[in-house]
Every structure is written in structure tokens, then in C-alpha cells.
């Protein structure tokens, strides 16, 4: 193998490594976005649950006052 072949192999290996690093970074960002969205959905569901409970407790209090 000549010098140019060695250089081509090195460049090819470097390109593959960079490509894997970019793919890994993209996957990590995607996972983080998914996690944040899931957390937001949970918090929204909890807030809706708490609001419904407060409304029901209020209505129950009105019924008991009569």
C-alpha cells in the first residue's frame, strides 16, 4: 500500500467515526426531547387531576351545606 492508500483509509475511518458521533448526538437529543415531552404530559395530567378533584371537593362542600 502506498502513502495515498494509507491516507484514504485514515480519512475513511475518520469520516465513519464522525458519522457515528453525529448519529449518537442526534439520538441523545431526540431522547432528551422525548423525555421532556413525556414529563410535560405527566405534569399536565396531574394538573388536570388536581383541578378535577378540587372542583369535585367544592361541589361536595356545596351539597353538604344545604
C-alpha positions as CSV (number, residue, x, y, z in Angstrom):
1,X,0.0,0.0,0.0
2,X,1.2,3.4,-0.8
3,X,1.0,6.6,1.1
4,X,-2.1,7.7,-0.7
5,X,-3.9,4.5,0.1
6,X,-3.0,4.8,3.8
7,X,-4.3,8.4,3.8
8,X,-7.6,7.3,2.1
9,X,-8.1,4.6,4.7
10,X,-7.4,7.0,7.5
11,X,-9.8,9.6,6.1
12,X,-12.4,7.0,5.6
13,X,-12.1,5.7,9.2
14,X,-12.2,9.3,10.4
15,X,-15.4,10.0,8.4
16,X,-17.1,6.9,9.8
17,X,-16.2,7.9,13.3
18,X,-17.5,11.4,12.8
19,X,-20.7,9.9,11.3
20,X,-21.2,7.7,14.3
21,X,-20.6,10.5,16.7
22,X,-23.2,12.7,14.9
23,X,-25.7,9.8,14.9
24,X,-25.1,9.3,18.7
25,X,-25.5,13.0,19.4
26,X,-28.7,13.1,17.3
27,X,-30.1,10.1,19.2
28,X,-29.3,11.7,22.6
29,X,-31.0,14.9,21.7
30,X,-34.0,13.0,20.4
31,X,-34.2,11.0,23.6
32,X,-34.0,14.2,25.7
33,X,-36.8,15.8,23.7
34,X,-38.9,12.7,24.2
35,X,-38.2,12.7,27.9
36,X,-39.1,16.4,28.3
37,X,-42.4,15.9,26.3
38,X,-43.3,12.9,28.4
39,X,-42.7,14.8,31.6
40,X,-44.8,17.7,30.3
41,X,-47.7,15.3,29.6
42,X,-47.4,13.8,33.1
43,X,-47.5,17.3,34.7
44,X,-50.5,18.3,32.6
45,X,-52.4,15.1,33.5
46,X,-51.5,15.7,37.2
47,X,-52.7,19.3,37.0
48,X,-56.0,18.2,35.3
49,X,-56.5,15.6,38.0
50,X,-55.9,18.1,40.8
51,X,-58.3,20.6,39.2
52,X,-61.0,18.0,38.9
53,X,-60.5,16.9,42.5
54,X,-60.7,20.5,43.7
55,X,-63.9,21.1,41.6
56,X,-65.5,17.9,43.0
57,X,-64.5,18.7,46.6
58,X,-66.0,22.2,46.1
59,X,-69.3,20.7,44.8
60,X,-69.4,18.2,47.6
61,X,-69.0,21.1,50.1
62,X,-71.9,22.9,48.5
63,X,-74.1,19.8,48.8
64,X,-73.2,19.4,52.4
65,X,-74.0,23.0,53.3
66,X,-77.6,22.5,52.2
